[in-house]
């Protein structure tokens, strides 16, 4: 496996739910892509003992973290500490592509 | 602290060495920015029990991971597993901005 990966080679879509691809994974960190077509959603959920971040690469998403819901576009990091409910929905007209990490 | 951060508000520079800013930090994950002006370098080093990734946001860098050295630009993830020496130098003419995570 190469230590260098361009995310654009991993972008994809599914009709029934959002698309996920793994970039790298260790016992400490999972780094991946989440791709949401317009209208697709990752329902609000939480991880008891894992922190998660989203970093928006393309498009825009409506992110919920705890009791806050905000739209975020390219260049924005969204942080959900362990135990904090989080999710995202693509209410836009273009694909939402997110770099995602869980530690 | 907000759970939403645009990295562009944290970009900076130092004359003497590369610039670092922290986006988020927990006991499991440090997420930050590394900004290297042309000619600046993060010398090759390693972390015995921490995995690290770089994700290039702006500019281009010459990254070393283990015995491999490659140039990487925006959209490329560079992965350095625990114990693997890694570093980066900016040999270009524009600022190199990297999203960096250590888990």
N, CA and C atoms of all chains as a GROMACS GRO file, in nm:
protein
  618
    1UNK      N    1   0.084  -0.120   0.000
    1UNK     CA    2   0.000   0.000   0.000
    1UNK      C    3   0.088   0.124   0.000
    2UNK      N    4   0.055   0.217  -0.086
    2UNK     CA    5   0.134   0.341  -0.092
    2UNK      C    6   0.104   0.430   0.028
    3UNK      N    7   0.204   0.505   0.068
    3UNK     CA    8   0.183   0.605   0.173
    3UNK      C    9   0.133   0.737   0.118
    4UNK      N   10   0.106   0.742  -0.013
    4UNK     CA   11   0.059   0.865  -0.079
    4UNK      C   12  -0.071   0.831  -0.153
    5UNK      N   13  -0.180   0.902  -0.120
    5UNK     CA   14  -0.308   0.874  -0.184
    5UNK      C   15  -0.380   1.004  -0.218
    6UNK      N   16  -0.415   1.018  -0.346
    6UNK     CA   17  -0.496   1.133  -0.387
    6UNK      C   18  -0.643   1.096  -0.366
    7UNK      N   19  -0.715   1.174  -0.287
    7UNK     CA   20  -0.853   1.138  -0.254
    7UNK      C   21  -0.941   1.129  -0.378
    8UNK      N   22  -0.904   1.203  -0.485
    8UNK     CA   23  -0.990   1.206  -0.604
    8UNK      C   24  -1.002   1.071  -0.672
    9UNK      N   25  -0.908   0.984  -0.645
    9UNK     CA   26  -0.917   0.849  -0.700
    9UNK      C   27  -1.011   0.758  -0.622
   10UNK      N   28  -1.062   0.806  -0.509
   10UNK     CA   29  -1.146   0.722  -0.421
   10UNK      C   30  -1.289   0.771  -0.412
   11UNK      N   31  -1.320   0.882  -0.478
   11UNK     CA   32  -1.457   0.936  -0.471
   11UNK      C   33  -1.552   0.839  -0.542
   12UNK      N   34  -1.670   0.821  -0.484
   12UNK     CA   35  -1.768   0.732  -0.546
   12UNK      C   36  -1.908   0.764  -0.498
   13UNK      N   37  -2.002   0.684  -0.542
   13UNK     CA   38  -2.140   0.706  -0.499
   13UNK      C   39  -2.213   0.574  -0.490
   14UNK      N   40  -2.315   0.574  -0.407
   14UNK     CA   41  -2.408   0.463  -0.397
   14UNK      C   42  -2.547   0.523  -0.406
   15UNK      N   43  -2.641   0.445  -0.461
   15UNK     CA   44  -2.777   0.496  -0.476
   15UNK      C   45  -2.853   0.489  -0.343
   16UNK      N   46  -2.823   0.385  -0.263
   16UNK     CA   47  -2.907   0.360  -0.146
   16UNK      C   48  -2.863   0.433  -0.020
   17UNK      N   49  -2.736   0.469  -0.012
   17UNK     CA   50  -2.686   0.540   0.106
   17UNK      C   51  -2.556   0.608   0.069
   18UNK      N   52  -2.500   0.683   0.165
   18UNK     CA   53  -2.377   0.754   0.131
   18UNK      C   54  -2.262   0.655   0.113
   19UNK      N   55  -2.164   0.700   0.039
   19UNK     CA   56  -2.052   0.616  -0.003
   19UNK      C   57  -1.934   0.638   0.092
   20UNK      N   58  -1.868   0.529   0.129
   20UNK     CA   59  -1.751   0.539   0.217
   20UNK      C   60  -1.632   0.468   0.153
   21UNK      N   61  -1.516   0.525   0.171
   21UNK     CA   62  -1.393   0.460   0.127
   21UNK      C   63  -1.288   0.483   0.235
   22UNK      N   64  -1.205   0.382   0.256
   22UNK     CA   65  -1.099   0.394   0.356
   22UNK      C   66  -0.970   0.438   0.290
   23UNK      N   67  -0.908   0.540   0.346
   23UNK     CA   68  -0.775   0.581   0.299
   23UNK      C   69  -0.667   0.504   0.373
   24UNK      N   70  -0.670   0.512   0.504
   24UNK     CA   71  -0.571   0.444   0.587
   24UNK      C   72  -0.636   0.403   0.717
   25UNK      N   73  -0.587   0.295   0.773
   25UNK     CA   74  -0.643   0.249   0.900
   25UNK      C   75  -0.535   0.186   0.986
   26UNK      N   76  -0.533   0.223   1.112
   26UNK     CA   77  -0.446   0.160   1.211
   26UNK      C   78  -0.531   0.132   1.333
   27UNK      N   79  -0.468   0.080   1.438
   27UNK     CA   80  -0.544   0.057   1.560
   27UNK      C   81  -0.583   0.188   1.628
   28UNK      N   82  -0.518   0.297   1.586
   28UNK     CA   83  -0.544   0.427   1.650
   28UNK      C   84  -0.630   0.520   1.566
   29UNK      N   85  -0.624   0.506   1.434
   29UNK     CA   86  -0.688   0.606   1.347
   29UNK      C   87  -0.744   0.542   1.221
   30UNK      N   88  -0.868   0.575   1.191
   30UNK     CA   89  -0.928   0.542   1.061
   30UNK      C   90  -0.945   0.672   0.985
   31UNK      N   91  -0.889   0.676   0.864
   31UNK     CA   92  -0.898   0.795   0.780
   31UNK      C   93  -0.970   0.754   0.652
   32UNK      N   94  -1.078   0.824   0.620
   32UNK     CA   95  -1.154   0.783   0.503
   32UNK      C   96  -1.226   0.897   0.435
   33UNK      N   97  -1.297   0.860   0.330
   33UNK     CA   98  -1.382   0.956   0.257
   33UNK      C   99  -1.527   0.920   0.282
   34UNK      N  100  -1.610   1.023   0.297
   34UNK     CA  101  -1.755   1.008   0.293
   34UNK      C  102  -1.804   1.092   0.177
   35UNK      N  103  -1.884   1.031   0.090
   35UNK     CA  104  -1.938   1.103  -0.025
   35UNK      C  105  -2.090   1.096  -0.019
   36UNK      N  106  -2.153   1.212  -0.016
   36UNK     CA  107  -2.300   1.218  -0.006
   36UNK      C  108  -2.355   1.288  -0.129
   37UNK      N  109  -2.437   1.218  -0.202
   37UNK     CA  110  -2.508   1.281  -0.314
   37UNK      C  111  -2.614   1.376  -0.257
   38UNK      N  112  -2.662   1.468  -0.341
   38UNK     CA  113  -2.769   1.558  -0.294
   38UNK      C  114  -2.884   1.478  -0.233
   39UNK      N  115  -2.926   1.516  -0.114
   39UNK     CA  116  -3.036   1.450  -0.045
   39UNK      C  117  -2.992   1.339   0.048
   40UNK      N  118  -2.870   1.289   0.033
   40UNK     CA  119  -2.825   1.180   0.120
   40UNK      C  120  -2.785   1.232   0.258
   41UNK      N  121  -2.792   1.141   0.354
   41UNK     CA  122  -2.773   1.182   0.494
   41UNK      C  123  -2.697   1.076   0.572
   42UNK      N  124  -2.612   1.122   0.661
   42UNK     CA  125  -2.555   1.034   0.763
   42UNK      C  126  -2.628   1.072   0.892
   43UNK      N  127  -2.711   0.982   0.940
   43UNK     CA  128  -2.795   1.016   1.055
   43UNK      C  129  -2.711   1.045   1.178
   44UNK      N  130  -2.766   1.125   1.264
   44UNK     CA  131  -2.697   1.163   1.386
   44UNK      C  132  -2.673   1.039   1.472
   45UNK      N  133  -2.547   1.023   1.513
   45UNK     CA  134  -2.508   0.909   1.595
   45UNK      C  135  -2.389   0.952   1.680
   46UNK      N  136  -2.343   0.868   1.767
   46UNK     CA  137  -2.225   0.905   1.845
   46UNK      C  138  -2.139   0.782   1.872
   47UNK      N  139  -2.013   0.810   1.906
   47UNK     CA  140  -1.916   0.706   1.940
   47UNK      C  141  -1.871   0.734   2.083
   48UNK      N  142  -1.890   0.636   2.170
   48UNK     CA  143  -1.865   0.660   2.313
   48UNK      C  144  -1.720   0.696   2.342
   49UNK      N  145  -1.627   0.633   2.274
   49UNK     CA  146  -1.487   0.653   2.312
   49UNK      C  147  -1.398   0.684   2.192
   50UNK      N  148  -1.457   0.745   2.091
   50UNK     CA  149  -1.379   0.783   1.973
   50UNK      C  150  -1.413   0.927   1.934
   51UNK      N  151  -1.310   1.003   1.907
   51UNK     CA  152  -1.329   1.138   1.853
   51UNK      C  153  -1.336   1.128   1.702
   52UNK      N  154  -1.411   1.219   1.642
   52UNK     CA  155  -1.426   1.217   1.497
   52UNK      C  156  -1.412   1.358   1.443
   53UNK      N  157  -1.351   1.367   1.325
   53UNK     CA  158  -1.354   1.495   1.256
   53UNK      C  159  -1.400   1.474   1.113
   54UNK      N  160  -1.464   1.577   1.060
   54UNK     CA  161  -1.495   1.586   0.919
   54UNK      C  162  -1.417   1.706   0.865
   55UNK      N  163  -1.364   1.693   0.743
   55UNK     CA  164  -1.303   1.807   0.676
   55UNK      C  165  -1.365   1.813   0.537
   56UNK      N  166  -1.436   1.921   0.508
   56UNK     CA  167  -1.509   1.928   0.382
   56UNK      C  168  -1.414   1.957   0.266
   57UNK      N  169  -1.421   1.870   0.163
   57UNK     CA  170  -1.336   1.885   0.046
   57UNK      C  171  -1.412   1.943  -0.072
   58UNK      N  172  -1.534   1.900  -0.093
   58UNK     CA  173  -1.615   1.947  -0.206
   58UNK      C  174  -1.760   1.957  -0.162
   59UNK      N  175  -1.832   2.053  -0.221
   59UNK     CA  176  -1.973   2.068  -0.189
   59UNK      C  177  -1.992   2.131  -0.053
   60UNK      N  178  -2.111   2.117   0.001
   60UNK     CA  179  -2.141   2.171   0.133
   60UNK      C  180  -2.237   2.077   0.203
   61UNK      N  181  -2.226   2.074   0.336
   61UNK     CA  182  -2.313   1.987   0.415
   61UNK      C  183  -2.373   2.063   0.530
   62UNK      N  184  -2.487   2.015   0.576
   62UNK     CA  185  -2.548   2.069   0.697
   62UNK      C  186  -2.512   1.973   0.809
   63UNK      N  187  -2.419   2.017   0.892
   63UNK     CA  188  -2.365   1.931   0.997
   63UNK      C  189  -2.432   1.960   1.132
   64UNK      N  190  -2.456   1.853   1.205
   64UNK     CA  191  -2.504   1.866   1.342
   64UNK      C  192  -2.398   1.810   1.435
   65UNK      N  193  -2.362   1.887   1.537
   65UNK     CA  194  -2.273   1.840   1.643
   65UNK      C  195  -2.337   1.884   1.774
   66UNK      N  196  -2.375   1.787   1.857
   66UNK     CA  197  -2.445   1.822   1.980
   66UNK      C  198  -2.574   1.894   1.944
   67UNK      N  199  -2.595   2.010   2.002
   67UNK     CA  200  -2.719   2.083   1.974
   67UNK      C  201  -2.699   2.194   1.871
   68UNK      N  202  -2.587   2.189   1.798
   68UNK     CA  203  -2.558   2.292   1.699
   68UNK      C  204  -2.569   2.234   1.557
   69UNK      N  205  -2.636   2.305   1.469
   69UNK     CA  206  -2.645   2.263   1.330
   69UNK      C  207  -2.602   2.380   1.242
   70UNK      N  208  -2.502   2.352   1.155
   70UNK     CA  209  -2.447   2.459   1.070
   70UNK      C  210  -2.410   2.404   0.934
   71UNK      N  211  -2.418   2.489   0.834
   71UNK     CA  212  -2.371   2.453   0.701
   71UNK      C  213  -2.220   2.476   0.696
   72UNK      N  214  -2.150   2.385   0.630
   72UNK     CA  215  -2.004   2.399   0.617
   72UNK      C  216  -1.961   2.357   0.477
   73UNK      N  217  -1.870   2.434   0.420
   73UNK     CA  218  -1.818   2.406   0.286
   73UNK      C  219  -1.670   2.376   0.291
   74UNK      N  220  -1.606   2.375   0.175
   74UNK     CA  221  -1.465   2.338   0.165
   74UNK      C  222  -1.374   2.419   0.258
   75UNK      N  223  -1.286   2.347   0.327
   75UNK     CA  224  -1.192   2.413   0.416
   75UNK      C  225  -1.235   2.415   0.561
   76UNK      N  226  -1.356   2.370   0.587
   76UNK     CA  227  -1.406   2.372   0.725
   76UNK      C  228  -1.390   2.235   0.790
   77UNK      N  229  -1.335   2.236   0.912
   77UNK     CA  230  -1.325   2.116   0.994
   77UNK      C  231  -1.441   2.115   1.094
   78UNK      N  232  -1.504   2.000   1.106
   78UNK     CA  233  -1.611   1.981   1.204
   78UNK      C  234  -1.564   1.876   1.303
   79UNK      N  235  -1.570   1.908   1.430
   79UNK     CA  236  -1.515   1.821   1.534
   79UNK      C  237  -1.626   1.768   1.623
   80UNK      N  238  -1.630   1.637   1.639
   80UNK     CA  239  -1.725   1.573   1.730
   80UNK      C  240  -1.647   1.490   1.830
   81UNK      N  241  -1.634   1.541   1.950
   81UNK     CA  242  -1.561   1.468   2.054
   81UNK      C  243  -1.639   1.343   2.093
   82UNK      N  244  -1.569   1.249   2.156
   82UNK     CA  245  -1.630   1.123   2.199
   82UNK      C  246  -1.760   1.150   2.275
   83UNK      N  247  -1.863   1.076   2.239
   83UNK     CA  248  -1.991   1.085   2.309
   83UNK      C  249  -2.083   1.194   2.258
   84UNK      N  250  -2.035   1.281   2.170
   84UNK     CA  251  -2.117   1.391   2.121
   84UNK      C  252  -2.188   1.348   1.991
   85UNK      N  253  -2.320   1.354   1.989
   85UNK     CA  254  -2.394   1.313   1.869
   85UNK      C  255  -2.359   1.402   1.751
   86UNK      N  256  -2.348   1.339   1.633
   86UNK     CA  257  -2.311   1.415   1.514
   86UNK      C  258  -2.368   1.347   1.389
   87UNK      N  259  -2.387   1.426   1.287
   87UNK     CA  260  -2.437   1.374   1.160
   87UNK      C  261  -2.431   1.483   1.055
   88UNK      N  262  -2.464   1.446   0.931
   88UNK     CA  263  -2.456   1.542   0.822
   88UNK      C  264  -2.558   1.507   0.714
   89UNK      N  265  -2.613   1.609   0.652
   89UNK     CA  266  -2.704   1.589   0.539
   89UNK      C  267  -2.662   1.683   0.427
   90UNK      N  268  -2.671   1.633   0.305
   90UNK     CA  269  -2.639   1.715   0.188
   90UNK      C  270  -2.767   1.775   0.133
   91UNK      N  271  -2.789   1.901   0.163
   91UNK     CA  272  -2.908   1.971   0.114
   91UNK      C  273  -2.878   2.051  -0.013
   92UNK      N  274  -2.758   2.037  -0.065
   92UNK     CA  275  -2.718   2.113  -0.184
   92UNK      C  276  -2.749   2.039  -0.312
   93UNK      N  277  -2.694   2.091  -0.421
   93UNK     CA  278  -2.721   2.033  -0.552
   93UNK      C  279  -2.599   1.962  -0.610
   94UNK      N  280  -2.488   1.963  -0.536
   94UNK     CA  281  -2.370   1.891  -0.584
   94UNK      C  282  -2.322   1.791  -0.478
   95UNK      N  283  -2.242   1.699  -0.522
   95UNK     CA  284  -2.187   1.596  -0.432
   95UNK      C  285  -2.109   1.660  -0.318
   96UNK      N  286  -2.128   1.607  -0.199
   96UNK     CA  287  -2.050   1.648  -0.083
   96UNK      C  288  -1.941   1.543  -0.060
   97UNK      N  289  -1.817   1.588  -0.056
   97UNK     CA  290  -1.705   1.497  -0.032
   97UNK      C  291  -1.633   1.543   0.094
   98UNK      N  292  -1.615   1.449   0.185
   98UNK     CA  293  -1.560   1.478   0.317
   98UNK      C  294  -1.442   1.387   0.348
   99UNK      N  295  -1.332   1.445   0.394
   99UNK     CA  296  -1.226   1.366   0.457
   99UNK      C  297  -1.268   1.344   0.601
  100UNK      N  298  -1.263   1.220   0.647
  100UNK     CA  299  -1.317   1.188   0.778
  100UNK      C  300  -1.215   1.108   0.857
  101UNK      N  301  -1.200   1.140   0.984
  101UNK     CA  302  -1.110   1.064   1.068
  101UNK      C  303  -1.177   1.025   1.198
  102UNK      N  304  -1.150   0.903   1.244
  102UNK     CA  305  -1.200   0.856   1.373
  102UNK      C  306  -1.080   0.802   1.450
  103UNK      N  307  -1.061   0.857   1.570
  103UNK     CA  308  -0.946   0.817   1.654
  103UNK      C  309  -0.995   0.765   1.788
  104UNK      N  310  -1.517   2.673   2.281
  104UNK     CA  311  -1.456   2.645   2.151
  104UNK      C  312  -1.560   2.592   2.054
  105UNK      N  313  -1.562   2.644   1.934
  105UNK     CA  314  -1.658   2.599   1.834
  105UNK      C  315  -1.618   2.463   1.778
  106UNK      N  316  -1.716   2.388   1.739
  106UNK     CA  317  -1.690   2.259   1.673
  106UNK      C  318  -1.672   2.276   1.522
  107UNK      N  319  -1.674   2.401   1.474
  107UNK     CA  320  -1.660   2.431   1.332
  107UNK      C  321  -1.545   2.529   1.315
  108UNK      N  322  -1.444   2.493   1.237
  108UNK     CA  323  -1.328   2.580   1.218
  108UNK      C  324  -1.284   2.582   1.072
  109UNK      N  325  -1.279   2.700   1.014
  109UNK     CA  326  -1.226   2.716   0.878
  109UNK      C  327  -1.074   2.730   0.889
  110UNK      N  328  -1.001   2.642   0.822
  110UNK     CA  329  -0.855   2.643   0.839
  110UNK      C  330  -0.793   2.775   0.794
  111UNK      N  331  -0.862   2.843   0.700
  111UNK     CA  332  -0.804   2.967   0.645
  111UNK      C  333  -0.785   3.075   0.750
  112UNK      N  334  -0.857   3.064   0.859
  112UNK     CA  335  -0.840   3.160   0.967
  112UNK      C  336  -0.720   3.131   1.056
  113UNK      N  337  -0.655   3.018   1.032
  113UNK     CA  338  -0.544   2.976   1.119
  113UNK      C  339  -0.410   2.972   1.047
  114UNK      N  340  -0.410   3.002   0.918
  114UNK     CA  341  -0.285   3.000   0.841
  114UNK      C  342  -0.193   3.111   0.892
  115UNK      N  343  -0.064   3.081   0.901
  115UNK     CA  344   0.030   3.182   0.947
  115UNK      C  345   0.171   3.148   0.903
  116UNK      N  346   0.265   3.229   0.944
  116UNK     CA  347   0.404   3.203   0.908
  116UNK      C  348   0.498   3.249   1.017
  117UNK      N  349   0.613   3.185   1.021
  117UNK     CA  350   0.721   3.225   1.107
  117UNK      C  351   0.845   3.236   1.021
  118UNK      N  352   0.935   3.326   1.058
  118UNK     CA  353   1.057   3.344   0.980
  118UNK      C  354   1.158   3.233   1.009
  119UNK      N  355   1.163   3.188   1.134
  119UNK     CA  356   1.271   3.099   1.177
  119UNK      C  357   1.242   2.951   1.152
  120UNK      N  358   1.115   2.914   1.146
  120UNK     CA  359   1.082   2.772   1.124
  120UNK      C  360   0.938   2.765   1.076
  121UNK      N  361   0.892   2.642   1.046
  121UNK     CA  362   0.756   2.633   0.996
  121UNK      C  363   0.655   2.663   1.106
  122UNK      N  364   0.539   2.705   1.063
  122UNK     CA  365   0.435   2.753   1.152
  122UNK      C  366   0.337   2.641   1.183
  123UNK      N  367   0.298   2.630   1.310
  123UNK     CA  368   0.201   2.528   1.350
  123UNK      C  369   0.083   2.593   1.422
  124UNK      N  370  -0.035   2.540   1.397
  124UNK     CA  371  -0.154   2.583   1.470
  124UNK      C  372  -0.236   2.459   1.503
  125UNK      N  373  -0.297   2.459   1.619
  125UNK     CA  374  -0.380   2.346   1.659
  125UNK      C  375  -0.526   2.375   1.625
  126UNK      N  376  -0.589   2.280   1.559
  126UNK     CA  377  -0.733   2.292   1.535
  126UNK      C  378  -0.811   2.232   1.651
  127UNK      N  379  -0.782   2.106   1.679
  127UNK     CA  380  -0.852   2.036   1.787
  127UNK      C  381  -0.754   1.938   1.850
  128UNK      N  382  -0.776   1.912   1.977
  128UNK     CA  383  -0.689   1.817   2.045
  128UNK      C  384  -0.765   1.741   2.152
  129UNK      N  385  -0.747   1.611   2.154
  129UNK     CA  386  -0.802   1.526   2.259
  129UNK      C  387  -0.691   1.433   2.304
  130UNK      N  388  -0.722   1.342   2.395
  130UNK     CA  389  -0.619   1.246   2.437
  130UNK      C  390  -0.588   1.146   2.326
  131UNK      N  391  -0.676   1.141   2.224
  131UNK     CA  392  -0.658   1.044   2.116
  131UNK      C  393  -0.604   1.104   1.987
  132UNK      N  394  -0.637   1.232   1.964
  132UNK     CA  395  -0.607   1.291   1.832
  132UNK      C  396  -0.570   1.438   1.844
  133UNK      N  397  -0.461   1.474   1.777
  133UNK     CA  398  -0.424   1.614   1.759
  133UNK      C  399  -0.444   1.647   1.612
  134UNK      N  400  -0.522   1.749   1.585
  134UNK     CA  401  -0.548   1.790   1.448
  134UNK      C  402  -0.500   1.934   1.434
  135UNK      N  403  -0.412   1.959   1.336
  135UNK     CA  404  -0.356   2.092   1.327
  135UNK      C  405  -0.316   2.130   1.186
  136UNK      N  406  -0.264   2.251   1.174
  136UNK     CA  407  -0.212   2.302   1.048
  136UNK      C  408  -0.061   2.312   1.058
  137UNK      N  409   0.006   2.277   0.949
  137UNK     CA  410   0.149   2.307   0.933
  137UNK      C  411   0.161   2.395   0.811
  138UNK      N  412   0.229   2.508   0.826
  138UNK     CA  413   0.247   2.601   0.714
  138UNK      C  414   0.397   2.620   0.692
  139UNK      N  415   0.442   2.589   0.571
  139UNK     CA  416   0.584   2.600   0.538
  139UNK      C  417   0.602   2.701   0.425
  140UNK      N  418   0.677   2.804   0.453
  140UNK     CA  419   0.713   2.899   0.348
  140UNK      C  420   0.814   2.832   0.254
  141UNK      N  421   0.829   2.888   0.134
  141UNK     CA  422   0.929   2.832   0.042
  141UNK      C  423   1.065   2.817   0.110
  142UNK      N  424   1.122   2.700   0.098
  142UNK     CA  425   1.252   2.673   0.158
  142UNK      C  426   1.246   2.615   0.298
  143UNK      N  427   1.132   2.626   0.365
  143UNK     CA  428   1.123   2.572   0.501
  143UNK      C  429   1.106   2.421   0.499
  144UNK      N  430   1.144   2.361   0.612
  144UNK     CA  431   1.149   2.216   0.618
  144UNK      C  432   1.107   2.165   0.756
  145UNK      N  433   1.037   2.053   0.755
  145UNK     CA  434   1.018   1.978   0.879
  145UNK      C  435   1.108   1.856   0.866
  146UNK      N  436   1.212   1.853   0.946
  146UNK     CA  437   1.311   1.748   0.932
  146UNK      C  438   1.251   1.610   0.957
  147UNK      N  439   1.309   1.512   0.893
  147UNK     CA  440   1.262   1.375   0.908
  147UNK      C  441   1.276   1.333   1.055
  148UNK      N  442   1.164   1.279   1.107
  148UNK     CA  443   1.159   1.234   1.245
  148UNK      C  444   1.055   1.122   1.252
  149UNK      N  445   1.040   1.062   1.367
  149UNK     CA  446   0.936   0.959   1.380
  149UNK      C  447   0.877   0.961   1.520
  150UNK      N  448   0.759   0.901   1.530
  150UNK     CA  449   0.687   0.889   1.658
  150UNK      C  450   0.669   0.739   1.683
  151UNK      N  451   0.722   0.692   1.793
  151UNK     CA  452   0.723   0.548   1.817
  151UNK      C  453   0.584   0.486   1.823
  152UNK      N  454   0.490   0.556   1.882
  152UNK     CA  455   0.360   0.493   1.903
  152UNK      C  456   0.243   0.582   1.858
  153UNK      N  457   0.270   0.665   1.758
  153UNK     CA  458   0.164   0.751   1.705
  153UNK      C  459   0.168   0.747   1.553
  154UNK      N  460   0.049   0.731   1.493
  154UNK     CA  461   0.037   0.742   1.348
  154UNK      C  462   0.014   0.888   1.313
  155UNK      N  463   0.061   0.925   1.194
  155UNK     CA  464   0.047   1.064   1.151
  155UNK      C  465   0.001   1.069   1.007
  156UNK      N  466  -0.084   1.165   0.977
  156UNK     CA  467  -0.114   1.190   0.837
  156UNK      C  468  -0.095   1.337   0.806
  157UNK      N  469  -0.059   1.363   0.681
  157UNK     CA  470  -0.061   1.499   0.626
  157UNK      C  471  -0.165   1.498   0.513
  158UNK      N  472  -0.238   1.606   0.501
  158UNK     CA  473  -0.329   1.624   0.386
  158UNK      C  474  -0.298   1.761   0.329
  159UNK      N  475  -0.251   1.765   0.205
  159UNK     CA  476  -0.206   1.892   0.148
  159UNK      C  477  -0.327   1.977   0.107
  160UNK      N  478  -0.329   2.100   0.156
  160UNK     CA  479  -0.438   2.194   0.127
  160UNK      C  480  -0.397   2.298   0.023
  161UNK      N  481  -0.276   2.349   0.033
  161UNK     CA  482  -0.229   2.452  -0.060
  161UNK      C  483  -0.080   2.430  -0.086
  162UNK      N  484  -0.038   2.463  -0.208
  162UNK     CA  485   0.103   2.450  -0.242
  162UNK      C  486   0.140   2.305  -0.267
  163UNK      N  487   0.268   2.279  -0.262
  163UNK     CA  488   0.316   2.141  -0.280
  163UNK      C  489   0.436   2.120  -0.191
  164UNK      N  490   0.455   1.994  -0.149
  164UNK     CA  491   0.567   1.962  -0.063
  164UNK      C  492   0.638   1.838  -0.112
  165UNK      N  493   0.765   1.829  -0.077
  165UNK     CA  494   0.841   1.708  -0.106
  165UNK      C  495   0.844   1.627   0.024
  166UNK      N  496   0.764   1.522   0.027
  166UNK     CA  497   0.746   1.443   0.148
  166UNK      C  498   0.834   1.319   0.145
  167UNK      N  499   0.889   1.287   0.260
  167UNK     CA  500   0.961   1.162   0.278
  167UNK      C  501   0.886   1.077   0.380
  168UNK      N  502   0.861   0.952   0.344
  168UNK     CA  503   0.803   0.854   0.437
  168UNK      C  504   0.885   0.727   0.420
  169UNK      N  505   0.952   0.688   0.526
  169UNK     CA  506   1.041   0.572   0.516
  169UNK      C  507   1.148   0.601   0.412
  170UNK      N  508   1.162   0.512   0.316
  170UNK     CA  509   1.266   0.533   0.215
  170UNK      C  510   1.210   0.591   0.084
  171UNK      N  511   1.087   0.644   0.090
  171UNK     CA  512   1.023   0.700  -0.029
  171UNK      C  513   1.014   0.853  -0.016
  172UNK      N  514   1.050   0.923  -0.123
  172UNK     CA  515   1.037   1.068  -0.126
  172UNK      C  516   0.959   1.107  -0.250
  173UNK      N  517   0.849   1.180  -0.230
  173UNK     CA  518   0.763   1.218  -0.342
  173UNK      C  519   0.707   1.356  -0.323
  174UNK      N  520   0.682   1.424  -0.433
  174UNK     CA  521   0.613   1.553  -0.427
  174UNK      C  522   0.464   1.529  -0.420
  175UNK      N  523   0.394   1.608  -0.338
  175UNK     CA  524   0.250   1.594  -0.326
  175UNK      C  525   0.186   1.732  -0.317
  176UNK      N  526   0.076   1.747  -0.388
  176UNK     CA  527   0.001   1.873  -0.389
  176UNK      C  528  -0.137   1.857  -0.330
  177UNK      N  529  -0.224   1.957  -0.348
  177UNK     CA  530  -0.356   1.958  -0.287
  177UNK      C  531  -0.436   1.831  -0.318
  178UNK      N  532  -0.497   1.775  -0.214
  178UNK     CA  533  -0.580   1.656  -0.229
  178UNK      C  534  -0.509   1.526  -0.198
  179UNK      N  535  -0.379   1.535  -0.174
  179UNK     CA  536  -0.303   1.413  -0.147
  179UNK      C  537  -0.285   1.394   0.004
  180UNK      N  538  -0.312   1.270   0.048
  180UNK     CA  539  -0.288   1.231   0.186
  180UNK      C  540  -0.155   1.155   0.192
  181UNK      N  541  -0.075   1.189   0.290
  181UNK     CA  542   0.052   1.121   0.314
  181UNK      C  543   0.041   1.054   0.451
  182UNK      N  544   0.068   0.926   0.457
  182UNK     CA  545   0.049   0.847   0.579
  182UNK      C  546   0.184   0.800   0.632
  183UNK      N  547   0.209   0.828   0.760
  183UNK     CA  548   0.331   0.778   0.825
  183UNK      C  549   0.288   0.700   0.948
  184UNK      N  550   0.293   0.568   0.937
  184UNK     CA  551   0.255   0.483   1.049
  184UNK      C  552   0.357   0.499   1.162
  185UNK      N  553   0.316   0.459   1.281
  185UNK     CA  554   0.402   0.469   1.399
  185UNK      C  555   0.540   0.409   1.370
  186UNK      N  556   0.643   0.481   1.406
  186UNK     CA  557   0.779   0.432   1.392
  186UNK      C  558   0.843   0.458   1.258
  187UNK      N  559   0.765   0.506   1.160
  187UNK     CA  560   0.818   0.530   1.026
  187UNK      C  561   0.866   0.675   1.015
  188UNK      N  562   0.993   0.695   0.982
  188UNK     CA  563   1.046   0.832   0.971
  188UNK      C  564   0.975   0.909   0.861
  189UNK      N  565   0.949   1.036   0.886
  189UNK     CA  566   0.877   1.118   0.789
  189UNK      C  567   0.915   1.265   0.806
  190UNK      N  568   0.902   1.338   0.698
  190UNK     CA  569   0.932   1.481   0.701
  190UNK      C  570   0.890   1.543   0.570
  191UNK      N  571   0.902   1.675   0.562
  191UNK     CA  572   0.857   1.746   0.441
  191UNK      C  573   0.938   1.873   0.423
  192UNK      N  574   0.963   1.906   0.296
  192UNK     CA  575   1.030   2.032   0.265
  192UNK      C  576   0.954   2.101   0.153
  193UNK      N  577   0.945   2.230   0.163
  193UNK     CA  578   0.878   2.309   0.060
  193UNK      C  579   0.981   2.361  -0.039
  194UNK      N  580   0.989   2.296  -0.154
  194UNK     CA  581   1.085   2.338  -0.256
  194UNK      C  582   1.018   2.426  -0.361
  195UNK      N  583   0.892   2.460  -0.340
  195UNK     CA  584   0.818   2.542  -0.437
  195UNK      C  585   0.832   2.690  -0.411
  196UNK      N  586   0.750   2.768  -0.480
  196UNK     CA  587   0.757   2.914  -0.468
  196UNK      C  588   0.638   2.972  -0.394
  197UNK      N  589   0.545   2.885  -0.350
  197UNK     CA  590   0.432   2.936  -0.272
  197UNK      C  591   0.423   2.862  -0.139
  198UNK      N  592   0.349   2.920  -0.048
  198UNK     CA  593   0.332   2.861   0.084
  198UNK      C  594   0.269   2.721   0.075
  199UNK      N  595   0.320   2.631   0.153
  199UNK     CA  596   0.263   2.497   0.165
  199UNK      C  597   0.179   2.493   0.293
  200UNK      N  598   0.051   2.457   0.276
  200UNK     CA  599  -0.039   2.446   0.392
  200UNK      C  600  -0.090   2.303   0.400
  201UNK      N  601  -0.073   2.244   0.517
  201UNK     CA  602  -0.104   2.102   0.540
  201UNK      C  603  -0.198   2.087   0.658
  202UNK      N  604  -0.303   2.009   0.640
  202UNK     CA  605  -0.382   1.961   0.753
  202UNK      C  606  -0.308   1.839   0.806
  203UNK      N  607  -0.285   1.833   0.936
  203UNK     CA  608  -0.201   1.729   0.993
  203UNK      C  609  -0.273   1.666   1.112
  204UNK      N  610  -0.266   1.535   1.122
  204UNK     CA  611  -0.326   1.467   1.236
  204UNK      C  612  -0.228   1.367   1.296
  205UNK      N  613  -0.225   1.361   1.430
  205UNK     CA  614  -0.144   1.262   1.501
  205UNK      C  615  -0.235   1.188   1.598
  206UNK      N  616  -0.237   1.056   1.585
  206UNK     CA  617  -0.325   0.975   1.670
  206UNK      C  618  -0.243   0.872   1.746
   0.00000   0.00000   0.00000
